Amino acid sequence: MVDMDDLRRSLDEDDEFFDEGLDEIPDQEESAAEDVLILGLTAPQRMILSIFLFLDVAVLGCMCLIALGRIPI
């Protein structure tokens, strides 16, 4: 059991070593990438818009193929 106690003490010493470095890290502001707005939209809004545009093009393409007789029904 003495070996386990030594292991615990050594782990505690390692934790103190790593905790000392945390105070030296400067506070970073939010990255500029999070604040980027393209067309005034946030990233989730752009994703939903792109999905809707994809579905719109796919449906219109299928309708055109059916209307032109390229896909028989």
VOPAGU-2260 file (C-alpha; in pm, 1 decimal, decimal comma):
REM VOPAGU-2260
SITE   aa  ch    i         X         Y         Z
SITE  MET   A    0       0,0       0,0       0,0
SITE  VAL   A    1     296,3     230,2      44,6
SITE  ASP   A    2     352,9     230,8    -330,2
SITE  MET   A    3      -1,2     354,6    -388,5
SITE  ASP   A    4      51,8     640,0    -143,4
SITE  ASP   A    5     372,1     737,8    -321,8
SITE  LEU   A    6     187,6     733,1    -651,8
SITE  ARG   A    7     -88,5     955,7    -513,8
SITE  ARG   A    8     164,5    1204,8    -376,6
SITE  SER   A    9     350,6    1217,3    -706,9
SITE  LEU   A   10      24,6    1279,7    -894,1
SITE  ASP   A   11     -62,1    1562,2    -655,0
SITE  GLU   A   12     277,9    1719,1    -717,3
SITE  ASP   A   13     223,2    1695,2   -1093,0
SITE  ASP   A   14    -115,5    1865,4   -1059,2
SITE  GLU   A   15      44,7    2154,8    -871,7
SITE  PHE   A   16     299,7    2188,5   -1151,6
SITE  PHE   A   17      30,3    2213,8   -1418,2
SITE  ASP   A   18    -191,5    2444,8   -1211,8
SITE  GLU   A   19      89,2    2701,2   -1182,2
SITE  GLY   A   20      90,1    2758,6   -1557,1
SITE  LEU   A   21    -281,8    2840,1   -1570,5
SITE  ASP   A   22    -232,9    3180,4   -1408,7
SITE  GLU   A   23      10,3    3286,3   -1681,1
SITE  ILE   A   24    -232,0    3231,5   -1969,5
SITE  PRO   A   25    -376,8    3567,7   -2075,6
SITE  ASP   A   26    -750,9    3598,4   -2109,4
SITE  GLN   A   27    -842,3    3576,4   -2472,2
SITE  GLU   A   28   -1138,5    3756,0   -2613,9
SITE  GLU   A   29   -1382,3    3568,5   -2829,4
SITE  SER   A   30   -1229,8    3491,4   -3164,1
SITE  ALA   A   31   -1317,8    3713,3   -3455,2
SITE  ALA   A   32   -1440,9    3411,4   -3651,4
SITE  GLU   A   33   -1743,4    3380,0   -3423,5
SITE  ASP   A   34   -1846,0    3738,6   -3495,0
SITE  VAL   A   35   -1831,7    3708,1   -3873,4
SITE  LEU   A   36   -2166,1    3773,1   -4036,4
SITE  ILE   A   37   -2203,0    3697,1   -4404,1
SITE  LEU   A   38   -2509,3    3864,4   -4553,6
SITE  GLY   A   39   -2604,7    3954,4   -4196,4
SITE  LEU   A   40   -2659,8    3587,3   -4104,2
SITE  THR   A   41   -2504,4    3375,2   -3833,2
SITE  ALA   A   42   -2352,4    3035,9   -3910,6
SITE  PRO   A   43   -2664,9    2828,2   -3822,7
SITE  GLN   A   44   -2883,9    3061,6   -4026,2
SITE  ARG   A   45   -2651,1    3027,5   -4327,2
SITE  MET   A   46   -2658,0    2647,9   -4291,6
SITE  ILE   A   47   -3039,0    2636,7   -4291,9
SITE  LEU   A   48   -3049,5    2874,0   -4588,1
SITE  SER   A   49   -2803,6    2659,0   -4783,8
SITE  ILE   A   50   -3007,2    2344,1   -4711,0
SITE  PHE   A   51   -3325,8    2515,3   -4830,9
SITE  LEU   A   52   -3152,3    2638,9   -5146,9
SITE  PHE   A   53   -3019,2    2290,2   -5217,7
SITE  LEU   A   54   -3364,6    2135,4   -5177,1
SITE  ASP   A   55   -3517,2    2409,2   -5392,9
SITE  VAL   A   56   -3272,7    2342,1   -5677,1
SITE  ALA   A   57   -3318,5    1964,2   -5645,4
SITE  VAL   A   58   -3699,1    1985,8   -5655,6
SITE  LEU   A   59   -3702,4    2234,4   -5943,2
SITE  GLY   A   60   -3454,5    2018,6   -6135,5
SITE  CYS   A   61   -3673,5    1710,4   -6092,0
SITE  MET   A   62   -3981,2    1906,9   -6197,2
SITE  CYS   A   63   -3804,6    2029,6   -6511,6
SITE  LEU   A   64   -3690,7    1676,2   -6599,8
SITE  ILE   A   65   -4045,3    1546,3   -6557,3
SITE  ALA   A   66   -4190,3    1837,3   -6758,5
SITE  LEU   A   67   -3946,1    1777,1   -7044,7
SITE  GLY   A   68   -4021,8    1406,7   -7049,0
SITE  ARG   A   69   -3667,9    1300,1   -6956,4
SITE  ILE   A   70   -3805,3    1106,2   -6659,6
SITE  PRO   A   71   -4111,5     903,6   -6755,9
SITE  ILE   A   72   -4381,6     875,7   -6494,4
